[in-house]
Amino acid sequence: MSPDEIKVLLEDGFEDCSIEVEGEDGHFKVTVIGTVFEGLSKVKRQQMVYSHLNERIKTGEIHAVMMTTLTPDE
């Protein structure tokens, strides 16, 4: 799976967010910035992102994800 494919998956679930994805060989760094995360804990933010990636993790297309989730003010 390519970074661009992961970005498309996340863009479908996180409208109005800035999304960056880097990586290769199943290891990716994901950054999602948006107001959708306001008032949420770090764990809840990550759970939201993982909910869009879990199927690909189960199939092995994604092996590891390093994640940064921020609000625009952060």
Predicted model as a PDB file, atoms N, CA, C, CB and O in Angstrom, pLDDT in the B-factor column:
MODEL        1                                                                  
ATOM      1  N   MET A   1       0.846  -1.172   0.000  1.00 90.00           N  
ATOM      2  CA  MET A   1       0.000   0.000   0.000  1.00 90.00           C  
ATOM      3  C   MET A   1       0.894   1.238   0.000  1.00 90.00           C  
ATOM      4  CB  MET A   1      -0.964  -0.004   1.220  1.00 90.00           C  
ATOM      5  O   MET A   1       1.905   1.284   0.700  1.00 90.00           O  
ATOM      6  N   SER A   2       0.519   2.216  -0.774  1.00 94.00           N  
ATOM      7  CA  SER A   2       1.329   3.433  -0.889  1.00 94.00           C  
ATOM      8  C   SER A   2       0.822   4.524   0.059  1.00 94.00           C  
ATOM      9  CB  SER A   2       1.317   3.947  -2.341  1.00 94.00           C  
ATOM     10  O   SER A   2      -0.323   4.477   0.509  1.00 94.00           O  
ATOM     11  N   PRO A   3       1.669   5.496   0.357  1.00 96.00           N  
ATOM     12  CA  PRO A   3       1.224   6.627   1.175  1.00 96.00           C  
ATOM     13  C   PRO A   3       0.014   7.340   0.561  1.00 96.00           C  
ATOM     14  CB  PRO A   3       2.370   7.620   1.358  1.00 96.00           C  
ATOM     15  O   PRO A   3      -0.881   7.776   1.286  1.00 96.00           O  
ATOM     16  N   ASP A   4      -0.015   7.458  -0.756  1.00 95.00           N  
ATOM     17  CA  ASP A   4      -1.147   8.128  -1.408  1.00 95.00           C  
ATOM     18  C   ASP A   4      -2.451   7.361  -1.200  1.00 95.00           C  
ATOM     19  CB  ASP A   4      -0.875   8.291  -2.907  1.00 95.00           C  
ATOM     20  O   ASP A   4      -3.505   7.970  -1.020  1.00 95.00           O  
ATOM     21  N   GLU A   5      -2.389   6.035  -1.223  1.00 94.00           N  
ATOM     22  CA  GLU A   5      -3.591   5.221  -1.003  1.00 94.00           C  
ATOM     23  C   GLU A   5      -4.105   5.381   0.427  1.00 94.00           C  
ATOM     24  CB  GLU A   5      -3.298   3.736  -1.296  1.00 94.00           C  
ATOM     25  O   GLU A   5      -5.313   5.445   0.656  1.00 94.00           O  
ATOM     26  N   ILE A   6      -3.195   5.443   1.370  1.00 95.00           N  
ATOM     27  CA  ILE A   6      -3.592   5.654   2.763  1.00 95.00           C  
ATOM     28  C   ILE A   6      -4.190   7.044   2.934  1.00 95.00           C  
ATOM     29  CB  ILE A   6      -2.388   5.469   3.710  1.00 95.00           C  
ATOM     30  O   ILE A   6      -5.177   7.215   3.649  1.00 95.00           O  
ATOM     31  N   LYS A   7      -3.601   8.021   2.288  1.00 96.00           N  
ATOM     32  CA  LYS A   7      -4.123   9.387   2.367  1.00 96.00           C  
ATOM     33  C   LYS A   7      -5.556   9.446   1.856  1.00 96.00           C  
ATOM     34  CB  LYS A   7      -3.235  10.354   1.567  1.00 96.00           C  
ATOM     35  O   LYS A   7      -6.398  10.116   2.453  1.00 96.00           O  
ATOM     36  N   VAL A   8      -5.842   8.755   0.761  1.00 94.00           N  
ATOM     37  CA  VAL A   8      -7.208   8.728   0.214  1.00 94.00           C  
ATOM     38  C   VAL A   8      -8.169   8.087   1.217  1.00 94.00           C  
ATOM     39  CB  VAL A   8      -7.244   7.954  -1.133  1.00 94.00           C  
ATOM     40  O   VAL A   8      -9.272   8.592   1.425  1.00 94.00           O  
ATOM     41  N   LEU A   9      -7.758   6.980   1.840  1.00 92.00           N  
ATOM     42  CA  LEU A   9      -8.590   6.335   2.866  1.00 92.00           C  
ATOM     43  C   LEU A   9      -8.936   7.308   3.979  1.00 92.00           C  
ATOM     44  CB  LEU A   9      -7.876   5.110   3.449  1.00 92.00           C  
ATOM     45  O   LEU A   9     -10.084   7.383   4.416  1.00 92.00           O  
ATOM     46  N   LEU A  10      -7.942   8.051   4.434  1.00 96.00           N  
ATOM     47  CA  LEU A  10      -8.156   8.980   5.534  1.00 96.00           C  
ATOM     48  C   LEU A  10      -8.950  10.210   5.105  1.00 96.00           C  
ATOM     49  CB  LEU A  10      -6.829   9.406   6.114  1.00 96.00           C  
ATOM     50  O   LEU A  10      -9.761  10.723   5.876  1.00 96.00           O  
ATOM     51  N   GLU A  11      -8.726  10.679   3.901  1.00 94.00           N  
ATOM     52  CA  GLU A  11      -9.481  11.847   3.419  1.00 94.00           C  
ATOM     53  C   GLU A  11     -10.971  11.538   3.340  1.00 94.00           C  
ATOM     54  CB  GLU A  11      -8.965  12.294   2.038  1.00 94.00           C  
ATOM     55  O   GLU A  11     -11.800  12.420   3.566  1.00 94.00           O  
ATOM     56  N   ASP A  12     -11.313  10.302   3.024  1.00 90.00           N  
ATOM     57  CA  ASP A  12     -12.725   9.916   2.980  1.00 90.00           C  
ATOM     58  C   ASP A  12     -13.375  10.013   4.359  1.00 90.00           C  
ATOM     59  CB  ASP A  12     -12.868   8.493   2.436  1.00 90.00           C  
ATOM     60  O   ASP A  12     -14.566  10.306   4.467  1.00 90.00           O  
ATOM     61  N   GLY A  13     -12.602   9.769   5.403  1.00 90.00           N  
ATOM     62  CA  GLY A  13     -13.145   9.789   6.753  1.00 90.00           C  
ATOM     63  C   GLY A  13     -12.936  11.080   7.512  1.00 90.00           C  
ATOM     64  O   GLY A  13     -13.599  11.323   8.520  1.00 90.00           O  
ATOM     65  N   PHE A  14     -12.023  11.909   7.041  1.00 93.00           N  
ATOM     66  CA  PHE A  14     -11.686  13.140   7.751  1.00 93.00           C  
ATOM     67  C   PHE A  14     -11.749  14.338   6.808  1.00 93.00           C  
ATOM     68  CB  PHE A  14     -10.288  13.033   8.385  1.00 93.00           C  
ATOM     69  O   PHE A  14     -10.723  14.883   6.402  1.00 93.00           O  
ATOM     70  N   GLU A  15     -12.964  14.729   6.471  1.00 88.00           N  
ATOM     71  CA  GLU A  15     -13.134  15.905   5.621  1.00 88.00           C  
ATOM     72  C   GLU A  15     -12.657  17.137   6.381  1.00 88.00           C  
ATOM     73  CB  GLU A  15     -14.620  16.068   5.177  1.00 88.00           C  
ATOM     74  O   GLU A  15     -12.733  17.188   7.608  1.00 88.00           O  
ATOM     75  N   ASP A  16     -12.179  18.100   5.663  1.00 91.00           N  
ATOM     76  CA  ASP A  16     -11.712  19.364   6.247  1.00 91.00           C  
ATOM     77  C   ASP A  16     -10.519  19.191   7.182  1.00 91.00           C  
ATOM     78  CB  ASP A  16     -12.839  20.024   6.999  1.00 91.00           C  
ATOM     79  O   ASP A  16     -10.312  20.009   8.078  1.00 91.00           O  
ATOM     80  N   CYS A  17      -9.739  18.141   6.983  1.00 96.00           N  
ATOM     81  CA  CYS A  17      -8.515  17.927   7.760  1.00 96.00           C  
ATOM     82  C   CYS A  17      -7.313  17.964   6.830  1.00 96.00           C  
ATOM     83  CB  CYS A  17      -8.568  16.577   8.528  1.00 96.00           C  
ATOM     84  O   CYS A  17      -7.407  17.617   5.653  1.00 96.00           O  
ATOM     85  N   SER A  18      -6.204  18.384   7.371  1.00 97.00           N  
ATOM     86  CA  SER A  18      -4.937  18.322   6.656  1.00 97.00           C  
ATOM     87  C   SER A  18      -4.318  16.964   6.964  1.00 97.00           C  
ATOM     88  CB  SER A  18      -3.975  19.506   7.065  1.00 97.00           C  
ATOM     89  O   SER A  18      -4.167  16.597   8.129  1.00 97.00           O  
ATOM     90  N   ILE A  19      -3.957  16.215   5.917  1.00 97.00           N  
ATOM     91  CA  ILE A  19      -3.440  14.860   6.105  1.00 97.00           C  
ATOM     92  C   ILE A  19      -2.139  14.692   5.339  1.00 97.00           C  
ATOM     93  CB  ILE A  19      -4.473  13.807   5.650  1.00 97.00           C  
ATOM     94  O   ILE A  19      -2.044  15.027   4.158  1.00 97.00           O  
ATOM     95  N   GLU A  20      -1.139  14.166   6.036  1.00 97.00           N  
ATOM     96  CA  GLU A  20       0.143  13.836   5.411  1.00 97.00           C  
ATOM     97  C   GLU A  20       0.477  12.394   5.750  1.00 97.00           C  
ATOM     98  CB  GLU A  20       1.280  14.803   5.886  1.00 97.00           C  
ATOM     99  O   GLU A  20       0.300  11.958   6.888  1.00 97.00           O  
ATOM    100  N   VAL A  21       0.962  11.655   4.757  1.00 97.00           N  
ATOM    101  CA  VAL A  21       1.360  10.261   4.975  1.00 97.00           C  
ATOM    102  C   VAL A  21       2.706  10.042   4.306  1.00 97.00           C  
ATOM    103  CB  VAL A  21       0.288   9.260   4.419  1.00 97.00           C  
ATOM    104  O   VAL A  21       2.899  10.382   3.139  1.00 97.00           O  
ATOM    105  N   GLU A  22       3.634   9.466   5.066  1.00 97.00           N  
ATOM    106  CA  GLU A  22       4.962   9.133   4.551  1.00 97.00           C  
ATOM    107  C   GLU A  22       5.255   7.683   4.897  1.00 97.00           C  
ATOM    108  CB  GLU A  22       6.060  10.083   5.136  1.00 97.00           C  
ATOM    109  O   GLU A  22       4.719   7.147   5.867  1.00 97.00           O  
ATOM    110  N   GLY A  23       6.103   7.052   4.103  1.00 95.00           N  
ATOM    111  CA  GLY A  23       6.546   5.715   4.446  1.00 95.00           C  
ATOM    112  C   GLY A  23       6.560   4.767   3.271  1.00 95.00           C  
ATOM    113  O   GLY A  23       6.257   5.137   2.137  1.00 95.00           O  
ATOM    114  N   GLU A  24       6.924   3.517   3.578  1.00 93.00           N  
ATOM    115  CA  GLU A  24       6.982   2.478   2.564  1.00 93.00           C  
ATOM    116  C   GLU A  24       7.084   1.123   3.251  1.00 93.00           C  
ATOM    117  CB  GLU A  24       8.176   2.705   1.601  1.00 93.00           C  
ATOM    118  O   GLU A  24       7.295   1.044   4.462  1.00 93.00           O  
ATOM    119  N   ASP A  25       6.936   0.078   2.483  1.00 92.00           N  
ATOM    120  CA  ASP A  25       7.079  -1.294   2.987  1.00 92.00           C  
ATOM    121  C   ASP A  25       6.219  -1.577   4.215  1.00 92.00           C  
ATOM    122  CB  ASP A  25       8.524  -1.566   3.319  1.00 92.00           C  
ATOM    123  O   ASP A  25       6.646  -2.281   5.130  1.00 92.00           O  
ATOM    124  N   GLY A  26       5.012  -1.026   4.232  1.00 92.00           N  
ATOM    125  CA  GLY A  26       4.083  -1.305   5.321  1.00 92.00           C  
ATOM    126  C   GLY A  26       4.255  -0.479   6.573  1.00 92.00           C  
ATOM    127  O   GLY A  26       3.471  -0.621   7.511  1.00 92.00           O  
ATOM    128  N   HIS A  27       5.270   0.391   6.618  1.00 95.00           N  
ATOM    129  CA  HIS A  27       5.533   1.242   7.777  1.00 95.00           C  
ATOM    130  C   HIS A  27       5.259   2.695   7.388  1.00 95.00           C  
ATOM    131  CB  HIS A  27       7.005   1.066   8.289  1.00 95.00           C  
ATOM    132  O   HIS A  27       5.857   3.214   6.446  1.00 95.00           O  
ATOM    133  N   PHE A  28       4.356   3.343   8.114  1.00 97.00           N  
ATOM    134  CA  PHE A  28       3.929   4.681   7.713  1.00 97.00           C  
ATOM    135  C   PHE A  28       3.884   5.653   8.886  1.00 97.00           C  
ATOM    136  CB  PHE A  28       2.569   4.614   7.057  1.00 97.00           C  
ATOM    137  O   PHE A  28       3.658   5.268  10.033  1.00 97.00           O  
ATOM    138  N   LYS A  29       4.105   6.920   8.561  1.00 97.00           N  
ATOM    139  CA  LYS A  29       3.944   8.026   9.507  1.00 97.00           C  
ATOM    140  C   LYS A  29       2.758   8.837   9.001  1.00 97.00           C  
ATOM    141  CB  LYS A  29       5.266   8.916   9.630  1.00 97.00           C  
ATOM    142  O   LYS A  29       2.763   9.323   7.870  1.00 97.00           O  
ATOM    143  N   VAL A  30       1.746   8.979   9.844  1.00 97.00           N  
ATOM    144  CA  VAL A  30       0.509   9.662   9.485  1.00 97.00           C  
ATOM    145  C   VAL A  30       0.340  10.887  10.374  1.00 97.00           C  
ATOM    146  CB  VAL A  30      -0.713   8.711   9.618  1.00 97.00           C  
ATOM    147  O   VAL A  30       0.465  10.800  11.596  1.00 97.00           O  
ATOM    148  N   THR A  31       0.057  12.027   9.755  1.00 98.00           N  
ATOM    149  CA  THR A  31      -0.253  13.246  10.493  1.00 98.00           C  
ATOM    150  C   THR A  31      -1.620  13.739  10.038  1.00 98.00           C  
ATOM    151  CB  THR A  31       0.844  14.342  10.276  1.00 98.00           C  
ATOM    152  O   THR A  31      -1.844  13.962   8.849  1.00 98.00           O  
ATOM    153  N   VAL A  32      -2.533  13.908  10.993  1.00 98.00           N  
ATOM    154  CA  VAL A  32      -3.875  14.412  10.694  1.00 98.00           C  
ATOM    155  C   VAL A  32      -4.109  15.624  11.590  1.00 98.00           C  
ATOM    156  CB  VAL A  32      -4.986  13.301  10.920  1.00 98.00           C  
ATOM    157  O   VAL A  32      -3.963  15.546  12.810  1.00 98.00           O  
ATOM    158  N   ILE A  33      -4.471  16.741  10.970  1.00 98.00           N  
ATOM    159  CA  ILE A  33      -4.722  17.984  11.697  1.00 98.00           C  
ATOM    160  C   ILE A  33      -6.130  18.459  11.359  1.00 98.00           C  
ATOM    161  CB  ILE A  33      -3.657  19.080  11.343  1.00 98.00           C  
ATOM    162  O   ILE A  33      -6.470  18.647  10.191  1.00 98.00           O  
ATOM    163  N   GLY A  34      -6.952  18.654  12.406  1.00 97.00           N  
ATOM    164  CA  GLY A  34      -8.306  19.128  12.146  1.00 97.00           C  
ATOM    165  C   GLY A  34      -9.068  19.432  13.422  1.00 97.00           C  
ATOM    166  O   GLY A  34      -8.705  18.982  14.509  1.00 97.00           O  
ATOM    167  N   THR A  35     -10.117  20.194  13.269  1.00 96.00           N  
ATOM    168  CA  THR A  35     -10.963  20.565  14.403  1.00 96.00           C  
ATOM    169  C   THR A  35     -11.728  19.358  14.951  1.00 96.00           C  
ATOM    170  CB  THR A  35     -11.946  21.664  13.991  1.00 96.00           C  
ATOM    171  O   THR A  35     -12.230  19.404  16.074  1.00 96.00           O  
ATOM    172  N   VAL A  36     -11.819  18.302  14.183  1.00 96.00           N  
ATOM    173  CA  VAL A  36     -12.512  17.086  14.604  1.00 96.00           C  
ATOM    174  C   VAL A  36     -11.924  16.517  15.895  1.00 96.00           C  
ATOM    175  CB  VAL A  36     -12.448  16.037  13.497  1.00 96.00           C  
ATOM    176  O   VAL A  36     -12.604  15.775  16.604  1.00 96.00           O  
ATOM    177  N   PHE A  37     -10.676  16.852  16.210  1.00 96.00           N  
ATOM    178  CA  PHE A  37      -9.996  16.330  17.390  1.00 96.00           C  
ATOM    179  C   PHE A  37     -10.146  17.201  18.633  1.00 96.00           C  
ATOM    180  CB  PHE A  37      -8.552  16.157  17.089  1.00 96.00           C  
ATOM    181  O   PHE A  37      -9.666  16.831  19.705  1.00 96.00           O  
ATOM    182  N   GLU A  38     -10.802  18.347  18.505  1.00 96.00           N  
ATOM    183  CA  GLU A  38     -10.926  19.256  19.648  1.00 96.00           C  
ATOM    184  C   GLU A  38     -11.665  18.581  20.796  1.00 96.00           C  
ATOM    185  CB  GLU A  38     -11.657  20.547  19.237  1.00 96.00           C  
ATOM    186  O   GLU A  38     -12.730  17.993  20.608  1.00 96.00           O  
ATOM    187  N   GLY A  39     -11.077  18.674  21.997  1.00 96.00           N  
ATOM    188  CA  GLY A  39     -11.685  18.126  23.194  1.00 96.00           C  
ATOM    189  C   GLY A  39     -11.493  16.631  23.385  1.00 96.00           C  
ATOM    190  O   GLY A  39     -11.995  16.068  24.358  1.00 96.00           O  
ATOM    191  N   LEU A  40     -10.774  15.974  22.475  1.00 96.00           N  
ATOM    192  CA  LEU A  40     -10.572  14.530  22.571  1.00 96.00           C  
ATOM    193  C   LEU A  40      -9.181  14.197  23.092  1.00 96.00           C  
ATOM    194  CB  LEU A  40     -10.790  13.873  21.213  1.00 96.00           C  
ATOM    195  O   LEU A  40      -8.219  14.920  22.835  1.00 96.00           O  
ATOM    196  N   SER A  41      -9.088  13.095  23.827  1.00 97.00           N  
ATOM    197  CA  SER A  41      -7.788  12.634  24.317  1.00 97.00           C  
ATOM    198  C   SER A  41      -6.967  12.095  23.148  1.00 97.00           C  
ATOM    199  CB  SER A  41      -7.962  11.545  25.414  1.00 97.00           C  
ATOM    200  O   SER A  41      -7.489  11.839  22.063  1.00 97.00           O  
ATOM    201  N   LYS A  42      -5.685  11.930  23.395  1.00 96.00           N  
ATOM    202  CA  LYS A  42      -4.781  11.379  22.380  1.00 96.00           C  
ATOM    203  C   LYS A  42      -5.242   9.985  21.945  1.00 96.00           C  
ATOM    204  CB  LYS A  42      -3.334  11.318  22.920  1.00 96.00           C  
ATOM    205  O   LYS A  42      -5.195   9.647  20.762  1.00 96.00           O  
ATOM    206  N   VAL A  43      -5.685   9.186  22.910  1.00 96.00           N  
ATOM    207  CA  VAL A  43      -6.141   7.826  22.611  1.00 96.00           C  
ATOM    208  C   VAL A  43      -7.380   7.856  21.716  1.00 96.00           C  
ATOM    209  CB  VAL A  43      -6.445   7.060  23.915  1.00 96.00           C  
ATOM    210  O   VAL A  43      -7.446   7.117  20.734  1.00 96.00           O  
ATOM    211  N   LYS A  44      -8.349   8.690  22.037  1.00 97.00           N  
ATOM    212  CA  LYS A  44      -9.576   8.786  21.232  1.00 97.00           C  
ATOM    213  C   LYS A  44      -9.256   9.252  19.813  1.00 97.00           C  
ATOM    214  CB  LYS A  44     -10.584   9.753  21.893  1.00 97.00           C  
ATOM    215  O   LYS A  44      -9.846   8.765  18.848  1.00 97.00           O  
ATOM    216  N   ARG A  45      -8.337  10.182  19.689  1.00 97.00           N  
ATOM    217  CA  ARG A  45      -7.931  10.666  18.364  1.00 97.00           C  
ATOM    218  C   ARG A  45      -7.332   9.527  17.547  1.00 97.00           C  
ATOM    219  CB  ARG A  45      -6.914  11.826  18.491  1.00 97.00           C  
ATOM    220  O   ARG A  45      -7.666   9.347  16.376  1.00 97.00           O  
ATOM    221  N   GLN A  46      -6.446   8.762  18.173  1.00 96.00           N  
ATOM    222  CA  GLN A  46      -5.815   7.651  17.469  1.00 96.00           C  
ATOM    223  C   GLN A  46      -6.828   6.570  17.109  1.00 96.00           C  
ATOM    224  CB  GLN A  46      -4.697   7.056  18.317  1.00 96.00           C  
ATOM    225  O   GLN A  46      -6.747   5.969  16.038  1.00 96.00           O  
ATOM    226  N   GLN A  47      -7.772   6.326  17.995  1.00 96.00           N  
ATOM    227  CA  GLN A  47      -8.813   5.341  17.692  1.00 96.00           C  
ATOM    228  C   GLN A  47      -9.624   5.752  16.471  1.00 96.00           C  
ATOM    229  CB  GLN A  47      -9.740   5.158  18.894  1.00 96.00           C  
ATOM    230  O   GLN A  47     -10.004   4.907  15.660  1.00 96.00           O  
ATOM    231  N   MET A  48      -9.887   7.040  16.341  1.00 96.00           N  
ATOM    232  CA  MET A  48     -10.616   7.533  15.173  1.00 96.00           C  
ATOM    233  C   MET A  48      -9.852   7.244  13.886  1.00 96.00           C  
ATOM    234  CB  MET A  48     -10.877   9.038  15.302  1.00 96.00           C  
ATOM    235  O   MET A  48     -10.436   6.804  12.896  1.00 96.00           O  
ATOM    236  N   VAL A  49      -8.553   7.490  13.904  1.00 97.00           N  
ATOM    237  CA  VAL A  49      -7.737   7.259  12.716  1.00 97.00           C  
ATOM    238  C   VAL A  49      -7.633   5.762  12.431  1.00 97.00           C  
ATOM    239  CB  VAL A  49      -6.332   7.875  12.893  1.00 97.00           C  
ATOM    240  O   VAL A  49      -7.786   5.330  11.289  1.00 97.00           O  
ATOM    241  N   TYR A  50      -7.374   4.978  13.467  1.00 95.00           N  
ATOM    242  CA  TYR A  50      -7.246   3.529  13.279  1.00 95.00           C  
ATOM    243  C   TYR A  50      -8.535   2.922  12.725  1.00 95.00           C  
ATOM    244  CB  TYR A  50      -6.878   2.851  14.604  1.00 95.00           C  
ATOM    245  O   TYR A  50      -8.481   1.933  11.995  1.00 95.00           O  
ATOM    246  N   SER A  51      -9.680   3.492  13.057  1.00 95.00           N  
ATOM    247  CA  SER A  51     -10.940   2.931  12.561  1.00 95.00           C  
ATOM    248  C   SER A  51     -10.995   2.937  11.034  1.00 95.00           C  
ATOM    249  CB  SER A  51     -12.127   3.715  13.127  1.00 95.00           C  
ATOM    250  O   SER A  51     -11.720   2.142  10.437  1.00 95.00           O  
ATOM    251  N   HIS A  52     -10.242   3.820  10.408  1.00 95.00           N  
ATOM    252  CA  HIS A  52     -10.196   3.886   8.947  1.00 95.00           C  
ATOM    253  C   HIS A  52      -9.072   3.034   8.362  1.00 95.00           C  
ATOM    254  CB  HIS A  52     -10.030   5.326   8.500  1.00 95.00           C  
ATOM    255  O   HIS A  52      -9.026   2.816   7.152  1.00 95.00           O  
ATOM    256  N   LEU A  53      -8.183   2.561   9.198  1.00 95.00           N  
ATOM    257  CA  LEU A  53      -7.029   1.782   8.727  1.00 95.00           C  
ATOM    258  C   LEU A  53      -7.076   0.304   9.130  1.00 95.00           C  
ATOM    259  CB  LEU A  53      -5.760   2.397   9.256  1.00 95.00           C  
ATOM    260  O   LEU A  53      -6.326  -0.505   8.584  1.00 95.00           O  
ATOM    261  N   ASN A  54      -7.935  -0.051  10.065  1.00 95.00           N  
ATOM    262  CA  ASN A  54      -7.923  -1.397  10.647  1.00 95.00           C  
ATOM    263  C   ASN A  54      -8.045  -2.523   9.622  1.00 95.00           C  
ATOM    264  CB  ASN A  54      -9.036  -1.519  11.634  1.00 95.00           C  
ATOM    265  O   ASN A  54      -7.365  -3.541   9.750  1.00 95.00           O  
ATOM    266  N   GLU A  55      -8.887  -2.363   8.622  1.00 94.00           N  
ATOM    267  CA  GLU A  55      -9.030  -3.425   7.615  1.00 94.00           C  
ATOM    268  C   GLU A  55      -7.710  -3.678   6.904  1.00 94.00           C  
ATOM    269  CB  GLU A  55     -10.117  -3.057   6.590  1.00 94.00           C  
ATOM    270  O   GLU A  55      -7.359  -4.827   6.638  1.00 94.00           O  
ATOM    271  N   ARG A  56      -6.982  -2.624   6.598  1.00 94.00           N  
ATOM    272  CA  ARG A  56      -5.694  -2.746   5.904  1.00 94.00           C  
ATOM    273  C   ARG A  56      -4.612  -3.285   6.829  1.00 94.00           C  
ATOM    274  CB  ARG A  56      -5.264  -1.391   5.338  1.00 94.00           C  
ATOM    275  O   ARG A  56      -3.670  -3.938   6.379  1.00 94.00           O  
ATOM    276  N   ILE A  57      -4.749  -3.011   8.114  1.00 94.00           N  
ATOM    277  CA  ILE A  57      -3.811  -3.576   9.084  1.00 94.00           C  
ATOM    278  C   ILE A  57      -4.053  -5.087   9.202  1.00 94.00           C  
ATOM    279  CB  ILE A  57      -3.961  -2.879  10.476  1.00 94.00           C  
ATOM    280  O   ILE A  57      -3.106  -5.872   9.253  1.00 94.00           O  
ATOM    281  N   LYS A  58      -5.323  -5.481   9.246  1.00 95.00           N  
ATOM    282  CA  LYS A  58      -5.671  -6.903   9.339  1.00 95.00           C  
ATOM    283  C   LYS A  58      -5.162  -7.699   8.150  1.00 95.00           C  
ATOM    284  CB  LYS A  58      -7.171  -7.066   9.450  1.00 95.00           C  
ATOM    285  O   LYS A  58      -4.750  -8.849   8.307  1.00 95.00           O  
ATOM    286  N   THR A  59      -5.185  -7.103   6.959  1.00 94.00           N  
ATOM    287  CA  THR A  59      -4.730  -7.817   5.760  1.00 94.00           C  
ATOM    288  C   THR A  59      -3.213  -7.811   5.630  1.00 94.00           C  
ATOM    289  CB  THR A  59      -5.350  -7.200   4.517  1.00 94.00           C  
ATOM    290  O   THR A  59      -2.657  -8.537   4.806  1.00 94.00           O  
ATOM    291  N   GLY A  60      -2.537  -6.988   6.447  1.00 92.00           N  
ATOM    292  CA  GLY A  60      -1.088  -6.911   6.378  1.00 92.00           C  
ATOM    293  C   GLY A  60      -0.571  -5.870   5.407  1.00 92.00           C  
ATOM    294  O   GLY A  60       0.640  -5.708   5.257  1.00 92.00           O  
ATOM    295  N   GLU A  61      -1.481  -5.157   4.741  1.00 93.00           N  
ATOM    296  CA  GLU A  61      -1.050  -4.095   3.824  1.00 93.00           C  
ATOM    297  C   GLU A  61      -0.369  -2.967   4.581  1.00 93.00           C  
ATOM    298  CB  GLU A  61      -2.245  -3.547   3.032  1.00 93.00           C  
ATOM    299  O   GLU A  61       0.533  -2.308   4.062  1.00 93.00           O  
ATOM    300  N   ILE A  62      -0.807  -2.754   5.804  1.00 95.00           N  
ATOM    301  CA  ILE A  62      -0.174  -1.792   6.704  1.00 95.00           C  
ATOM    302  C   ILE A  62       0.349  -2.580   7.888  1.00 95.00           C  
ATOM    303  CB  ILE A  62      -1.175  -0.657   7.160  1.00 95.00           C  
ATOM    304  O   ILE A  62      -0.404  -3.295   8.549  1.00 95.00           O  
ATOM    305  N   HIS A  63       1.637  -2.451   8.154  1.00 94.00           N  
ATOM    306  CA  HIS A  63       2.241  -3.210   9.249  1.00 94.00           C  
ATOM    307  C   HIS A  63       2.392  -2.350  10.510  1.00 94.00           C  
ATOM    308  CB  HIS A  63       3.608  -3.758   8.821  1.00 94.00           C  
ATOM    309  O   HIS A  63       2.126  -2.817  11.617  1.00 94.00           O  
ATOM    310  N   ALA A  64       2.814  -1.107  10.340  1.00 94.00           N  
ATOM    311  CA  ALA A  64       3.050  -0.235  11.493  1.00 94.00           C  
ATOM    312  C   ALA A  64       2.687   1.202  11.135  1.00 94.00           C  
ATOM    313  CB  ALA A  64       4.526  -0.322  11.959  1.00 94.00           C  
ATOM    314  O   ALA A  64       2.914   1.661  10.015  1.00 94.00           O  
ATOM    315  N   VAL A  65       2.116   1.902  12.121  1.00 96.00           N  
ATOM    316  CA  VAL A  65       1.721   3.298  11.924  1.00 96.00           C  
ATOM    317  C   VAL A  65       2.226   4.130  13.096  1.00 96.00           C  
ATOM    318  CB  VAL A  65       0.175   3.429  11.781  1.00 96.00           C  
ATOM    319  O   VAL A  65       1.946   3.827  14.256  1.00 96.00           O  
ATOM    320  N   MET A  66       2.970   5.176  12.777  1.00 96.00           N  
ATOM    321  CA  MET A  66       3.328   6.199  13.765  1.00 96.00           C  
ATOM    322  C   MET A  66       2.386   7.355  13.471  1.00 96.00           C  
ATOM    323  CB  MET A  66       4.880   6.636  13.681  1.00 96.00           C  
ATOM    324  O   MET A  66       2.283   7.804  12.330  1.00 96.00           O  
ATOM    325  N   MET A  67       1.701   7.835  14.496  1.00 97.00           N  
ATOM    326  CA  MET A  67       0.616   8.778  14.254  1.00 97.00           C  
ATOM    327  C   MET A  67       0.756  10.046  15.073  1.00 97.00           C  
ATOM    328  CB  MET A  67      -0.705   8.129  14.553  1.00 97.00           C  
ATOM    329  O   MET A  67       1.129  10.012  16.246  1.00 97.00           O  
ATOM    330  N   THR A  68       0.448  11.173  14.432  1.00 97.00           N  
ATOM    331  CA  THR A  68       0.335  12.465  15.100  1.00 97.00           C  
ATOM    332  C   THR A  68      -1.043  13.011  14.758  1.00 97.00           C  
ATOM    333  CB  THR A  68       1.486  13.464  14.663  1.00 97.00           C  
ATOM    334  O   THR A  68      -1.399  13.127  13.585  1.00 97.00           O  
ATOM    335  N   THR A  69      -1.821  13.346  15.790  1.00 97.00           N  
ATOM    336  CA  THR A  69      -3.145  13.918  15.589  1.00 97.00           C  
ATOM    337  C   THR A  69      -3.211  15.226  16.370  1.00 97.00           C  
ATOM    338  CB  THR A  69      -4.276  12.925  16.039  1.00 97.00           C  
ATOM    339  O   THR A  69      -2.963  15.257  17.575  1.00 97.00           O  
ATOM    340  N   LEU A  70      -3.545  16.291  15.674  1.00 97.00           N  
ATOM    341  CA  LEU A  70      -3.535  17.625  16.279  1.00 97.00           C  
ATOM    342  C   LEU A  70      -4.770  18.416  15.882  1.00 97.00           C  
ATOM    343  CB  LEU A  70      -2.273  18.388  15.871  1.00 97.00           C  
ATOM    344  O   LEU A  70      -5.400  18.146  14.860  1.00 97.00           O  
ATOM    345  N   THR A  71      -5.104  19.400  16.712  1.00 96.00           N  
ATOM    346  CA  THR A  71      -6.089  20.396  16.312  1.00 96.00           C  
ATOM    347  C   THR A  71      -5.322  21.524  15.617  1.00 96.00           C  
ATOM    348  CB  THR A  71      -6.923  20.929  17.553  1.00 96.00           C  
ATOM    349  O   THR A  71      -4.105  21.614  15.774  1.00 96.00           O  
ATOM    350  N   PRO A  72      -5.990  22.371  14.867  1.00 95.00           N  
ATOM    351  CA  PRO A  72      -5.277  23.473  14.203  1.00 95.00           C  
ATOM    352  C   PRO A  72      -4.556  24.397  15.191  1.00 95.00           C  
ATOM    353  CB  PRO A  72      -6.253  24.289  13.371  1.00 95.00           C  
ATOM    354  O   PRO A  72      -3.521  24.972  14.854  1.00 95.00           O  
ATOM    355  N   ASP A  73      -5.091  24.540  16.395  1.00 94.00           N  
ATOM    356  CA  ASP A  73      -4.455  25.410  17.395  1.00 94.00           C  
ATOM    357  C   ASP A  73      -3.210  24.792  18.026  1.00 94.00           C  
ATOM    358  CB  ASP A  73      -5.446  25.746  18.483  1.00 94.00           C  
ATOM    359  O   ASP A  73      -2.384  25.497  18.606  1.00 94.00           O  
ATOM    360  N   GLU A  74      -3.084  23.490  17.910  1.00 93.00           N  
ATOM    361  CA  GLU A  74      -1.922  22.824  18.503  1.00 93.00           C  
ATOM    362  C   GLU A  74      -0.758  22.907  17.540  1.00 93.00           C  
ATOM    363  CB  GLU A  74      -2.236  21.345  18.854  1.00 93.00           C  
ATOM    364  O   GLU A  74       0.327  22.408  17.838  1.00 93.00           O  
TER     365      GLU A  74                                                      
ENDMDL                                                                          
END                                                                             
